Amino acid sequence: MNIQEKMDLKWNEITATKKEREELFSDFENNKGKISELYYETEIKQLEYMFLKREQLEQLRKTTYHNENVDRVERILETCITQVRERLIKKGLKERLQAEKLI
């Protein structure tokens, strides 16, 4: 599976998780725990997507002469990855991130 296919698959997972979470808001009081769980599940999937984006940028760097632009996008991406990781670690998900090799 190429990188774009992996990214598309991950994006579909993110979308499905968000949809599942949105549907739970119809009975918010009874679904608070699951809503919270799916929020963090979405965050982790988005972090995985960013790792795929990082891989895509590495491939792009090998095939383009516009490395300045790739560098700028890469800096933004790395900032996003750092912020999401920190947020998830603060919420107690460090072991999960380690298990999934996201830190």
ABEGO torsion letter per residue (X at the ends): XBAAAAAAAAAAAAAAAAAAAAAAAABAAAAAAAAAAAAAAAAAAAAAAAAAAAAAAAAAAAABABAAAAAAAAAAAAAAAAAAAAAAAAAGAAAAAAAAGAX
